[in-house]
Amino acid sequence: MDAEQVWKLHGSVVDQLSTRFPEAAELLDEAAHDILAFTSFPRAAWRQIWSNNPQERLNKEVRRRTDVIGIFPNRAAIIRLVGALLCEQNEEWCVTRLYMSIGTIAAVRAVGADNSSTPLPRKEVALESSTEAA
């Protein structure tokens, strides 16, 4: 599935929702750029961009470790614990896990440097041409 197909699918979902759930359809339509921002990146990076699993795992680990202590004596104590946990997770990601390959990161950077290669969805093209005519 490419970016254009994803945008078309989003449009069809909004259309389907508009009859029974107009407020939800309007909300999805207004948030389309935020929801589908991942489509402006290379296809190889989509899974890493749209997923928040690593963040959820990190939050779960922070909760697990702070629940053991229960009540912290002061603010500095929790900052030390969470800071140490974040450093540990950062080292683990740098050494053992590679979330995005070097090739994927290079491709994402290339898209960022050359913004003209990012296709606009049909809805935006129609909006731009109607504003230019006015």
N, C-alpha and C positions, 0 to 999 in steps of 0.2 A: 504494500500500500504506500503510495507517495503522498506528498503534502496536499496536492489538489484533491485527492480522494478523501483525505482526512477532513478537509474543510467541507467538502460536499456531504460527508457523513454527518458532520456537526450540524450543517444546515437542515438535513432531513430529520435529525433528532429534534431540533428546535421546531420544525414544522409539525411533527407528530405531537409534540407537547403543547403546542399553541392552542389546540381546541379544548383539551381537558384541563390543562394547567398553564394558563396564559402568563401568570407571574413568573413561574419557573422558566418558561420559554424565553421571556424577556430578559431574565437574569442571565441565562446561558448565552443569549445573543449578545448582550452587553459585555460579557466576560470572555468572548470568543478569542480575542487577542491574547489574553492572559492564559486561558486554558490551552490554546494551541500554539503557544510560543515555541515549543519544541520543534515544530515543523520547519522553522527557518534554519535549523541546523542540519548537518549531514545525517542521513538515515542511520548510519552506524552508531550515532550518539543518542538516538531517541530514547532507548530503554533506560540509559543512565540519567537522562535529563528528566523524564516524566516520573520516575520512581522516587519516592522519598523513604524507601526502606532503610538505607544507611542511617538517615537521621532518626528514624523511629527506633532502630536498634540502639543507637547511641543514647537516646532519651531513656529507653528501657534500662540500659546499664547504669545510667546516672541514678535513676529511681531505685534500682536494686541496691546500689551501694549506699545511697543516703538513707534508705529505709532501715538498714541494719543499725545505723547510729541513732536514728530517731530524733533526738534533740541535740542540736549543735550548741556548744558553749557561746560562740559568737560568730559574727559574719565572716571573719577571717578564716575560721576553721572550715566552713563550707566552701569558701573560695579555694582554699588549699586542696581540699579533697576533689572537688570538681575539676580544678585546674590540672591536678595530677592525672586524673582520669582522661581528660581531653588530650594531654601530652602523650599518654600511653596509647590512646586510640590513634593519634596522628602518626606516631612511630610505627604502629602496626600497619596502618594503611600505606605508609611510605615504603616499608620493607617487604611485607608479606603479601598484601593485597594490592592489586592494581585495578582501580575502579574503571578507569578509561585507559586504553592503550595510548602509547605515544603517537601513533598514527592518527587515532581518533582526535586527540587533542590538537594535533597539527591541522587536521581538516577543519575543526571547529574554529581555530584561529584564522585560518584562511578565509572562511566565510565571514568572520567578523571584520577582517581587513578589506575584503572585497564585497561590500554590502549589495552591490548591483546583481550578484548572482542569486540573491534570495528572491524567489518569485512571490508576487503579491497574490493573495487569494482573490477570487473573482469578485467578491463583494466589495473589497477595497478598490479594485480597478474601476468598478462602476461608480463608486463614490468619488474617486479622483477625477474621472472624466466629467461627472456632472458638476463638480465644483469649478473645474477649469472653464466650462462653458458659461458659467454664471458671471 
